[in-house]
């Protein structure tokens, strides 16, 4: 996808990133508190005698404080217990747990070492010491204590589980697998090791190992809903929707009211091409929850599957059932806007009251939709009011200027942008002004303006990016590439500039290896970006790797449905892969979007080009 289309989102992302660079305050060492609790569970069952009633009373007080979340108070109570029962392994181990929860791993380790010195065969102390040492990054010593715990109680699963986690964090997944297999031998039928390690590997993207382990866990515990859901996700990601739906159906037999499983099952059914089954799952889900977020997740699931009518129907039904919920109107507007049904979107956004937290965004979106629908006076009135409420809001100002231009007042649009630049200069406003001049046939003037601005701030990466985009709009590919390389000299990980370089190099057919490298790096930084995947697909297309191009472009289309440039590229790849009917379908979808939203054309003559491509197809494929 052409990089200039990404400018606004990139600039906003850059502003967020700048805030994220501020140095965080010093933190205590990270402690996995849930794992600490699990490491202590075995201690509860230990039959322990206390040397005095006072010691036991203080121990009980410590447990009450622990469960109330007062770990500092629990430390004090345990110290009192130890005053009359010095060296008691349970008390020392509990004290270590409280220190660990407070983030003081050094003190936790000290107390645990005392415990294992006094009672070398005390299993809970070895388990918790292994955990504490692992949290401190001392894997070798942690492994020693965990193996000691396994030897002490070979039929207790906790030490195995912590040891498996240690191996995983140490970068030795095969060793972690061996540990859970040893647990399965020691406790035939035990599912916890396979379950925990399988889920952890799934989270880390190790699909092959995760699927095998979760499969073993499911054999041992066929009704584990979380395991079945994780397996379904793995099946879905590897292109096996039927197996994914089967796993989710088994999960629903155990827990028919699981909302996350119902949502996943509906989505998988849509991917498998069964809207009927998807509706059954979604209807059940919506009968369980009337939360607006649930409704919109269902609606956007239909949208992603290119079922816009079903998405609109879900939201409209929810609005009728809960008319007082402003977020439903807002979400309905978002769906209609994404479908390019701008008049309907504007009507939905209008139902959001001024007291709602989403009112400001709803008003801005309503104004844009009215402008695109040709209702210019109403759009301009809304935008003028929004600008009066927030004169420093760059998005409001740029939308106001664009609406003025659409309404036939480009000079006024230019004036509004220049006023904003006087009070608060920004790369976004400069790009909006340059684009406005470009659309008026004043591209040379736009370039001169931006060159002057960049000359004053030659290392401002966002201004350099804007200038590069302006060169591209003028057809100056060399100038655009030079500016993007300048951006990367300032910030080598500027994802939009990396994508820009990759796409333009692919367009020119030169240095496709560099093009691929640049786009892949952009995807490493932002993996789920449809525009970046489109660029990657275009690199493969230009290289003649049409099947790889299809795969990348299909993923891009899933992430950014109904983007004309992505659909055109996907159609091109289908055609070269000898899939002419699918090519025609992709091109027609692009034309449908352009008919509703001509401004989304890229380049401006895209519609005519798509029509020529369709006419050139064989009669059977083109439907002519």
Secondary structure as GFF3:
##gff-version 3
##sequence-region A 1 624
A	DSSP	three_ten_helix	3	6	.	.	.	ID=ss1
A	DSSP	alpha_helix	7	20	.	.	.	ID=ss2
A	DSSP	alpha_helix	33	44	.	.	.	ID=ss3
A	DSSP	alpha_helix	53	67	.	.	.	ID=ss4
A	DSSP	alpha_helix	71	83	.	.	.	ID=ss5
A	DSSP	alpha_helix	89	101	.	.	.	ID=ss6
A	DSSP	alpha_helix	105	118	.	.	.	ID=ss7
A	DSSP	alpha_helix	123	135	.	.	.	ID=ss8
A	DSSP	alpha_helix	139	152	.	.	.	ID=ss9
A	DSSP	alpha_helix	157	169	.	.	.	ID=ss10
A	DSSP	alpha_helix	173	186	.	.	.	ID=ss11
A	DSSP	alpha_helix	192	203	.	.	.	ID=ss12
A	DSSP	alpha_helix	207	220	.	.	.	ID=ss13
A	DSSP	alpha_helix	225	237	.	.	.	ID=ss14
A	DSSP	alpha_helix	241	254	.	.	.	ID=ss15
A	DSSP	alpha_helix	259	271	.	.	.	ID=ss16
A	DSSP	alpha_helix	275	288	.	.	.	ID=ss17
A	DSSP	alpha_helix	292	304	.	.	.	ID=ss18
A	DSSP	alpha_helix	308	321	.	.	.	ID=ss19
A	DSSP	alpha_helix	326	338	.	.	.	ID=ss20
A	DSSP	alpha_helix	342	350	.	.	.	ID=ss21
A	DSSP	alpha_helix	359	372	.	.	.	ID=ss22
A	DSSP	alpha_helix	376	389	.	.	.	ID=ss23
A	DSSP	alpha_helix	394	406	.	.	.	ID=ss24
A	DSSP	alpha_helix	410	423	.	.	.	ID=ss25
A	DSSP	alpha_helix	427	439	.	.	.	ID=ss26
A	DSSP	alpha_helix	443	456	.	.	.	ID=ss27
A	DSSP	alpha_helix	461	473	.	.	.	ID=ss28
A	DSSP	alpha_helix	477	490	.	.	.	ID=ss29
A	DSSP	alpha_helix	495	508	.	.	.	ID=ss30
A	DSSP	alpha_helix	512	525	.	.	.	ID=ss31
A	DSSP	alpha_helix	530	543	.	.	.	ID=ss32
A	DSSP	alpha_helix	546	559	.	.	.	ID=ss33
A	DSSP	alpha_helix	564	576	.	.	.	ID=ss34
A	DSSP	alpha_helix	580	596	.	.	.	ID=ss35
A	DSSP	three_ten_helix	598	600	.	.	.	ID=ss36
A	DSSP	alpha_helix	606	616	.	.	.	ID=ss37
A	DSSP	alpha_helix	619	622	.	.	.	ID=ss38
###
